[in-house]
Amino acid sequence: MTEQYQDISRIKSAELFEKAKQFFPGGVNSPVRAFKSVYGTPLFIERGDKAHLWDADGNEFIDYCCSWGPLILGHNNADIRNAVAGQLDKGLSFGAPTQLENELAELILSNNTYIEKIRFVSSGTEAVMSAIRLARGYTKRDKIVKFEGCYHGHSDSLLVKAGSGLVTFGETSSAGVPKAFADETIVIALNDTQALEEVFATFKDQIAAVIIEGVPANNGLLIQDHDYINFLRRITQEQGTLLIFDEVITGFRLGFQGAAHYYGVQPDIITYGKIIGGGMPVGAYGASHELMGYISPDGGVYQAGTLSGNPVAMAAGIATLRQLAAPGFYEKQEKTTAAFVDTLRSYIAEKEYEVKIFTIGSIFWFAFTAQESIKRADEIDPQSMEKYKVMHRSLLNQGIYFGPSGYEVGFISSAHTETDLEQTIIAIKAALDIVFQ
């Protein structure tokens, strides 16, 4: 697997990276950005427009990372930009209520039947952390069940066999997490009903919540069967345990009502991420009137944030979700993605390459495997990531930007044109030819 293309220039990015190492651990402010799992130094991005990115060296890319998912409308969307600009004239932050919070909440709740009240926060991590606290406060239990490979942010009790950057670096937990915290988190494999039944038998009346990504997409794309998700709902109800859907990726990406609607399951609490702010730093969690009544100041579960409901993020969110609520938006996204994937699958079948493309909604993932289905983290071969490295390098050299880890999924936005997709298909075919030469 020898690279056949001349690598793009990264002179300026490399200089910026060396300087960044003086300021930040590893030269980055989020670990996976360090490009440790792919070739070359990180690309320092200067701007984005529609489905395209430009780096500090002037290289142009068609972007399928989309800021790790939330940019479903692409970069520099005119409606979002105008909404943000309009708010900038009025102020950046007040630490007080604004009408914008009401408008965004009403837009969400009137189009999402799975939650009755919502609380805005500043990130997906904060949303999940708050949801866990709410579950514990409501049930008066301490233990949490999560699934191996699912990533729920970097709060202490959830950095146990997590996905995303931790898997990228071959780790299963984080230093600095007290053993007492980790002991309250029970980790089992996905798609294993017997394991969960045994956990409930062993820790009877101790489990506050079971948390799962709406569709696990931080450690590959591990699409679960409807029967399994229905099993989770049934057993948690029987045990008096809350079911939390972490929809930081799938919320407003699979559809306006996310994975809850896809599976036809009513979770007890749902968390959302940056997509509800058009990519701005924002998150949210929602539940029934009863459950949300436990949140301060109505109840005794404390959660606060100066930037919660930040007016700039709320303005961006309103502009985003109005577009997503338009009739046919998600159907078009899914149709576009399916056509893109089907074309590549046909080529893969013709060449008899050992690679599969898994997809749901407008999310896709390349897995270098002969398996027809991957539903668990331990079914992913770590050695297959070497093939992804070669693919990633070839794609960058052809002007295609994928996430810098083979465990990460790709996203198609409404800004991707037919020309973008056709160019990408040509590039992926060429990259796969290099991988399997």
N, C-alpha and C positions, 0 to 999 in steps of 0.2 A: 504494500500500500504506500507507494511513493507519490508525493504531491507533484502534479504535472503543471501547475500554474505558478507563475511568479507571484510571490506574496505582495499584497498591497503595502504601500508605504505606511509605516506607523511611527515615523520619526518624531512628530510633534506629540502624539499620544504617549510614546515611550518617555519623552522628556517630562511630560506632565506627570506620568506615573512615578518616575524617580523622585520628582519634587514632592508628590503626594505622600510618599513613604516617610518623609520628614514630619508630616503632620498627623497621619492617620495610621492605625494598626494595619499592616499589610498594604498600605496605600489606598485603602478604600473605606467607605462608610457602610458597606454591607458585604459580607464575605464572598458570595458567589460572583460578585463583580470583578474579583481579582483574576479571573481567567485561569485559575489553577487547574481546571479540568480540560482545558483546550489549549491549542497552540498560540504562542505569541503573548504580547502584553495587552492589557485591557484597552479598548477603544474609548477615548474621551469624546463624548458626543457634544456637538455644538448646537444643533437645532434639528427640529423635526417638522415635517409638513405632510399632511395626508398619510400615506403609508410609507413615507420615506424618512430616512435619517441621514445626517451628514456629520462626519467626525472632524476632529481638529486638524487632520491632514487633508481635508477636502474630499475624502472618499464618500460616495453616496451608496446607501443600502436600502433595499426594500425590507421593511421591519416586520418580523413575525413574533417579536417578543412583546411589543405593545405595552411597555412599562410593566411587564409581567402580568398582562391581562386586562387591566382596567380601560385601556384606550380602545374600546370597541368601536369608537367613531374615528379612530386615527388621531394623528397629531395635528394640533393647531386648528381644531374645528372652529369654524367661523362663529357659530352661535355661542359656543362656550367662551371663546376669546372675547366676544363682545360683552357677554354677561360679566365676566371677570373685570374687564376694563371699566364697565359701568359702576361696579362696586368699588373699585380702587379709588374713584373720586370721592366716595363717601366715607372710606375708612377701611382699615385692614382687620382690626380686632377690637372688640368692645368688652368682652367678658360679661356680656349682658344679653338678654333675649332680643331677637330680631324677628321681624315678620317673615324673613326668608326661611327660618327654621320651620315655621308653620306651613309655608308653601311646599317645601320639599317633603315634609312628613305627610301632608295630605296627598301629594302626588304619589308617594310610595304606598301608603295605606289604602288608598282608593283603588289601586290596581294590584294589590297583593292580599289575597284572602287568608294567608297563612299567619299573619301577625295583626294584632289589634292596637298595640302601642309600640313606640320605638324610642330609643335613646341614642343620640348622636355622640360619637367619640372621635378620637383623632387618628386611629389606625385600626387595622384588622386585629393586631395583637391585643390592643386595648379592649376591643369588642369581645374577643374570646375570653380574655382574663375576667372581664366584667360578667360575662355569661356564666362562667364557672362559679364565681362568687355568688351570683344570684341562685344558681342551682343548689349550692351548699346552704345558703341562707334559707331557702324555701323548704328543702327536705330535712334540714338539720342533720345532714350526713356529711362525711368528709372525703370519701374516696371517689376517684374519677376513673372511668375506663376509657382508654384511647386505643387506637389501632396502630400497629407497627407500620411506619412509613408515612402516616398522616402527619402533616405539619399544621400547627395551630398557633404560630407565632412563638416568640422567645420568652414567654413568662416561665418562671422556674418549674412549676409542676408539670408543664407540658413539653419540656425539652428532654424527653425520654424516648429514645428510639424514634426520633422525628425524621421527617423527610427534608426536602429542599437542600439548603447549603450543608447541613450536617451529613447527609448521605454523600453529597458531592465530595466531602473531605474524608469519607470513610469512617466517620464517627457515629456513635449511637446515642450519645448524651453530651452534655456540656459540663465543663469544669465550673465550679462556683455554684452549682445547684445542691443545696443541703440534702443529705440522704433522707432526712425526715420529710422533706417536700416530695422527693421522688417516691418514697414509700406510700404516699397517698395516691399515686398514679399507677394503675394496673394496665399493663400493655399486653395486648394479645394480637394475633394475626387476623387480618381481614378474611372474610368468607369462611369462617370456622364457627359454626353454630354451637358445636359441642364445647369449644373453649369458653364461650360466653356463658353457657349454661353452668359450666363448672365454676366460673368466677362468681356467679350469683349464689351458687350453693355454698361456696367457701366464705364469701363475704356477705352473707345474708343481712339485709337491713342496714348495710354500711355504705352502699354506693349511691352517691348523689346524682351522678349523670354519666351517660355514655355519650361521647362526642366523636363525630365522624365528619370528614369533609363531605360536602354534598355529593361530589364525585371526586375521589382522591386524585389530585392532579399536581402534587408537589414532589412526587416520587414515581414518575411515570404517570400514565393515565390508567388508573385501576378502576375500570367501570364495573360496578357491582350489579348483580342481578336484582330485579324487582323483588323476588322471593326473599332474598337476604335482607334487604332494607325493610320489608314488611315484617320479617322476623325480629329485627331490632326494635321496631315500634311495638310489636306485641309483647316481647319479653320485658321491655322497660316499663310498660304500663302494668304488667302483672306484678312487677317487683317494686312499684312505687318510685321508680327512678326516672329522671328526666332524660329526654333524648334531645341532644343539641346537634343541629346541622351547622357546620362551619361553611358558610357559603361566600367566603371572602373571594374565591375564584368563580364559583358557579352562579352566585347571585347576580341577576341582571345580565348574565352572559349566556346561560342556557335558554333563558327566557326571562320575562319580567318577574316571574315568580320562582325562577331558579330550579334547583334540584328537587325542592319540596313538591313542586307541581309536576316535574318530570316523573317522579316516583309515585305521585299521588298519595304522599304520606304527610301527616301533620306533625312536625317536630314540636317540642315544647318551647325551645328557644332557637332562634336563627341569628347568625352573625353575618355581617356584610363588610365589604372593604371599599377600596378607593374608587371603584367604578361608580359609586353613588355620588362622587364628587368630581367626576370627569377626569380622574387621575390626581386630584388634589389630596393632601393628607387628611383623610377622613375615614371613619368606619361607623358602624351602628350595630346595635343588637335589638331584637324585637321579640315579643311574645304576646300572650293573652293579657287582657286587662288585669286578671287576677294576679298573674306572675309579676307583671311590671309594677303592680301595686306594692311590691316588696322593696322596690328601689327608692332610696332616699331622694326627696324629702318625704314621700308618702310612707315609706317603710324603713326598716332598719338595715338594709343592705346598702352600704355607702359606696358611692362612685361619683367622681367629679372630674372636671377638666376645664381649665381656663379657655382652651381653644375648641372645646366641644361646641358644635354648631357654628363654627367660624363663618362669618358672613361671606367671605370670598369663596370658600368651599361650598357653601350652600347655594350661592348664585351659580357656580359651575355645575353643581348637581342638578339644579332645576333645568338648566339648559340641556344637560345630558339626557336626563330621564324623559323629558318631553319628546325627544327624538326617538328614544327606545320604545316609547309607548305607542308610536305610530303604527297603524295596522300593517301587518305583513313584514315588519322589520326583521323579526327573528326567523321567519320562514325563508326570507331571502338569504339571510346569513347562513342558515343551515344548508340551503340548496347550493350556494356558492362553494361552501366548504366540502360538501359531498362530491361535487363535480371535480374539484381540485384533487381530492384524495383518490377518487376512483380512477382518474387518469394516471396517477402515479402507481396505483396498485396494478393496473394493467401492464405497465412497463416492467414492474417488479416481477410479475408472474411470467411475462414473456422472457425475461432474462434469467428467471429462476434464482433470483437473489434471496438470501436468507434475511429478510427484513419485513417487518409488519408495520402497518400504520393503523393505529387505533384512533378513533375519532368520536366525538359527541358534540352536538351543536356546532359552534365555530372554533372548537378546540381540537388539536391533533397532536399525536406523539409518534415518533419513530422509535421502534424497538428492534434491535438487531438480534432476532430470534426466529426459531422455526415454530414456536408455540402459537397456536391460533388464538389463545386467550391468556391474558395476564391479569390476575385479580389480587395478587398479594405482592408485597415488597420483596419477599424472599424468592419470588419466581423471576426476578430480574437478575441476569448474569452480570456481575460487575465488570467482567472482562470485555463485555460487549461495548463498554464505553470507549474503548480504544478505537473502535470503528467510528463511533460518533465524532471523536476528535478529528479524524481524517475528513469526515464529511463536513464538519463545522468549518475547518480551515479552507476547504475547497469552496464552500458557499460564500464565505467572507470575500474570498478572492474574486468571486463572480458578482459581488454586490448584493448578497442576501444575508440578512442578519437574523440568526437564531439565537436563543439563549445559550450562554456559555457553559452548559452542562447537559449531558445526555439524559439526565433524569427530569429535565424541565420540559414542559409542553410548549407547543406553539399556538398562536392565536391569529385568526383572520379578522380583520376589521372591515367595516362598511366602506372604508376609504381605499381598500385594495381594488384596483381596477382589473379588467380582463387582461390588459397588457402586463400589469404587475404579476398576475398569477401565471400567465403564459411564460414570462421570462423566468419566473421562479421554477416552474416545472422543468424547463430546459436545464437550468442550473442544477436542480436536484438529480436529474437523470445523469448528468455529467459527473456529479459528485459520487453517486452510487457506483458508476462505472470505475471510478478510481478506487473506491473502497474495496470492490470485489475483483479488481484486476488480477 
